[in-house]
Amino acid sequence: MENLRLLISKDQLHSQTLSAKKVLEEKVFSIDPQTPGDSFLEPLNLLLTKPYKEIEVYSALNHFTLMPEGFQMHELGLDLLAYNASLEKDKEELMLAVNKKYGVQFYYTFPKDLYHALKTENRSPKFNFSGEKFLNQITVKKPKEVHIHLYQNQCEFFAFENKKISLYNHLDLSSEVDFLYFILFTLSKINFSLRETRFHIYGETTQNETFISELNKFATHLKIQFDNVPKRNFILN
């Protein structure tokens, strides 16, 4: 029986069907987040018409907050999230993802209609937040590093100082230049100089060439670590 892997971002639902670790099929469904009622529910239900051995689901939606590992006041999760994003609490399921490698945990939300479509008596999908998965793939070697994961109209990034997380953020913007200047402004606030910081770029690099070329004008050290290779890269797998 095949496995299903899903990634939900602001305006796209990515799916991969796998046998063992081999990707058999990839699909991308798009919506307009500004259109009322436009939802991933219909394409998701189409994908779920067949049985799967295992389902992995990654949320790249930017409803999140980052906390130290071990924080147990889960009842405050939605209130903490509300400081970072405008929530519709009756439509969002509170989720938790723990990263033991760096000693942090993410509270994030997942759309309730999609959550209930996925989680039934016959299915027990594994949910995770894109930031946690991304963080688990990162290896930090230099005193100051920034790791940027690009999507379509989105990016998420970690800043590390002496191998510890200084900052994580996840942006929804329509302009690559806006991505760039938000990141540069943020780094200036935490005293990351462009000369000494190592930048590592992952993800949808071919769709964000303007961002990369502009960043390259400012950054002394920049490396594309992992491109969006078809049938290979899915949150860096």
C-alpha positions as CSV (number, residue, x, y, z in Angstrom):
1,M,0.0,0.0,0.0
2,E,1.2,3.5,-0.8
3,N,2.0,6.4,1.5
4,L,0.7,10.0,1.1
5,R,2.7,13.1,2.1
6,L,1.0,16.5,2.1
7,L,2.3,20.1,2.5
8,I,-0.2,22.9,3.0
9,S,0.9,26.5,2.4
10,K,-1.0,29.7,2.1
11,D,-2.2,29.1,-1.4
12,Q,-1.0,25.6,-2.4
13,L,-1.6,22.0,-1.4
14,H,1.3,19.8,-2.5
15,S,0.9,16.0,-2.5
16,Q,3.3,13.2,-3.0
17,T,2.4,9.5,-3.3
18,L,5.2,7.2,-2.3
19,S,6.0,3.5,-2.4
20,A,8.7,3.0,0.3
21,K,10.9,6.1,-0.3
22,K,10.2,6.4,-4.0
23,V,8.0,9.2,-5.2
24,L,5.4,7.8,-7.7
25,E,3.3,10.9,-8.3
26,E,3.3,14.6,-7.4
27,K,0.4,17.0,-7.5
28,V,-0.1,20.7,-6.7
29,F,-3.5,22.3,-6.1
30,S,-3.8,26.1,-5.9
31,I,-6.4,28.4,-4.3
32,D,-6.8,32.1,-4.0
33,P,-6.7,32.9,-0.2
34,Q,-8.6,36.2,-0.9
35,T,-11.6,34.4,-2.5
36,P,-14.3,33.5,0.1
37,G,-15.0,29.8,0.3
38,D,-11.9,28.8,-1.7
39,S,-10.6,25.8,0.1
40,F,-8.3,22.8,-0.1
41,L,-11.1,20.6,1.1
42,E,-12.3,19.4,-2.3
43,P,-8.8,18.4,-3.7
44,L,-8.0,16.8,-0.3
45,N,-11.1,14.7,-0.4
46,L,-10.2,13.6,-3.9
47,L,-6.8,12.5,-2.7
48,L,-8.3,10.6,0.3
49,T,-10.7,8.5,-1.9
50,K,-8.0,5.8,-1.9
51,P,-6.5,4.1,1.1
52,Y,-2.9,4.7,2.3
53,K,-0.6,2.9,4.6
54,E,0.6,6.1,6.2
55,I,-0.2,9.8,5.8
56,E,2.2,12.6,6.8
57,V,0.9,16.2,6.9
58,Y,3.0,19.3,7.1
59,S,1.5,22.8,7.7
60,A,3.4,25.7,6.3
61,L,0.7,28.1,7.4
62,N,2.1,31.0,9.4
63,H,-0.2,30.6,12.4
64,F,2.5,29.7,15.0
65,T,4.4,30.6,18.0
66,L,7.8,29.4,19.2
67,M,8.3,28.4,22.9
68,P,11.0,26.6,24.9
69,E,10.6,22.8,25.0
70,G,8.7,21.6,28.1
71,F,6.3,24.5,28.2
72,Q,3.1,22.7,29.5
73,M,0.4,25.4,29.6
74,H,-1.2,24.1,26.5
75,E,-4.5,25.9,27.3
76,L,-2.7,29.1,26.5
77,G,-1.7,28.0,23.1
78,L,-4.3,29.9,21.1
79,D,-3.8,33.0,23.1
80,L,-0.1,32.9,22.5
81,L,-0.8,32.4,18.7
82,A,-3.1,35.4,18.7
83,Y,-0.2,37.7,19.4
84,N,1.3,36.7,16.0
85,A,-1.7,36.1,13.8
86,S,-5.4,36.9,13.4
87,L,-7.1,33.7,14.4
88,E,-10.6,32.3,13.8
89,K,-10.6,30.0,16.8
90,D,-13.7,28.1,15.9
91,K,-12.1,27.1,12.5
92,E,-8.6,26.3,13.7
93,E,-7.3,23.2,15.5
94,L,-4.4,23.8,18.0
95,M,-1.4,21.6,17.3
96,L,2.0,21.0,19.0
97,A,5.4,20.1,17.4
98,V,8.4,19.5,19.6
99,N,12.0,19.8,18.4
100,K,14.4,18.1,20.8
101,K,17.5,18.9,18.7
102,Y,17.3,22.6,19.6
103,G,15.0,22.4,22.7
104,V,12.0,24.3,21.3
105,Q,8.4,23.6,20.5
106,F,5.9,25.1,18.1
107,Y,2.3,25.8,18.8
108,Y,0.5,26.1,15.4
109,T,-3.0,25.8,14.1
110,F,-4.4,23.7,11.3
111,P,-7.8,24.3,9.5
112,K,-10.4,22.2,11.3
113,D,-12.3,21.2,8.2
114,L,-9.1,19.7,6.7
115,Y,-8.1,18.2,10.1
116,H,-11.4,16.3,10.4
117,A,-11.2,15.2,6.8
118,L,-7.8,13.7,7.5
119,K,-8.4,12.3,10.9
120,T,-11.1,9.6,10.9
121,E,-11.7,6.2,12.5
122,N,-9.8,4.6,9.7
123,R,-6.9,7.1,9.4
124,S,-4.3,8.4,11.9
125,P,-2.2,10.9,10.0
126,K,1.0,12.3,11.4
127,F,0.9,16.1,11.6
128,N,3.9,18.4,11.9
129,F,4.8,22.1,11.4
130,S,7.1,23.0,8.5
131,G,9.4,25.0,10.8
132,E,10.0,22.0,13.1
133,K,10.7,19.8,10.1
134,F,13.0,22.4,8.5
135,L,14.8,22.9,11.8
136,N,15.5,19.2,12.2
137,Q,17.3,19.2,8.8
138,I,19.6,22.1,9.6
139,T,23.3,21.7,10.6
140,V,24.9,24.8,12.0
141,K,28.7,25.2,11.9
142,K,29.5,28.9,11.9
143,P,29.0,31.6,14.7
144,K,26.2,33.4,12.7
145,E,24.0,31.6,10.2
146,V,20.7,32.3,8.6
147,H,18.7,29.4,7.0
148,I,15.9,30.5,4.6
149,H,13.3,28.1,3.2
150,L,11.4,29.5,0.2
151,Y,7.9,28.7,-0.9
152,Q,5.6,30.4,-3.4
153,N,4.7,33.7,-1.9
154,Q,6.1,32.6,1.5
155,C,9.4,32.1,3.3
156,E,10.5,30.9,6.7
157,F,13.9,31.5,8.2
158,F,16.0,30.8,11.3
159,A,18.8,32.9,12.6
160,F,21.5,31.1,14.7
161,E,24.2,32.6,16.9
162,N,26.7,30.2,18.3
163,K,24.5,27.2,17.2
164,K,21.5,28.5,19.2
165,I,18.3,29.9,17.7
166,S,18.2,33.7,17.9
167,L,15.1,34.0,15.8
168,Y,12.5,32.2,13.7
169,N,9.9,33.9,11.5
170,H,7.5,32.9,8.7
171,L,6.3,35.4,6.2
172,D,3.4,35.6,3.8
173,L,4.2,38.3,1.2
174,S,3.5,38.8,-2.5
175,S,6.9,40.4,-3.3
176,E,10.3,38.8,-3.2
177,V,11.8,42.2,-2.5
178,D,9.5,42.5,0.5
179,F,10.9,39.2,1.8
180,L,14.4,40.5,1.3
181,Y,14.0,43.8,3.1
182,F,12.0,42.3,6.0
183,I,14.8,39.7,6.6
184,L,17.5,42.3,6.3
185,F,15.7,44.7,8.7
186,T,15.1,41.9,11.2
187,L,18.7,40.8,11.1
188,S,19.9,44.4,11.7
189,K,17.8,44.5,14.9
190,I,19.6,41.4,16.3
191,N,23.0,42.7,15.2
192,F,23.7,40.1,12.4
193,S,26.1,41.8,10.1
194,L,25.8,40.8,6.4
195,R,29.6,40.5,6.2
196,E,29.9,37.8,8.8
197,T,26.6,36.0,8.4
198,R,26.4,32.8,6.4
199,F,23.2,32.5,4.4
200,H,21.8,29.1,3.3
201,I,18.9,28.9,0.9
202,Y,16.5,26.0,0.4
203,G,13.2,25.2,-1.3
204,E,11.5,27.0,-4.2
205,T,14.6,28.7,-5.5
206,T,13.7,28.6,-9.1
207,Q,10.5,30.6,-8.3
208,N,12.3,33.1,-6.2
209,E,15.3,34.0,-8.3
210,T,14.8,37.7,-7.8
211,F,15.0,37.3,-4.0
212,I,18.2,35.3,-4.3
213,S,19.9,37.6,-6.8
214,E,19.1,40.6,-4.7
215,L,20.2,39.0,-1.4
216,N,23.5,38.1,-3.2
217,K,24.1,41.8,-3.7
218,F,24.2,42.3,0.1
219,A,25.4,39.0,1.5
220,T,29.1,38.1,1.5
221,H,28.4,34.4,2.1
222,L,25.4,32.7,0.3
223,K,24.9,29.1,-0.6
224,I,21.9,27.3,-2.2
225,Q,21.7,24.2,-0.1
226,F,18.8,22.4,-1.5
227,D,16.7,23.2,-4.6
228,N,13.2,22.1,-5.3
229,V,14.2,19.0,-7.2
230,P,11.1,17.2,-8.6
231,K,10.2,14.0,-6.8
232,R,12.8,14.6,-4.2
233,N,12.6,17.7,-2.1
234,F,9.5,17.8,0.1
235,I,10.4,19.8,3.2
236,L,14.0,18.8,2.6
237,N,13.4,15.1,2.3
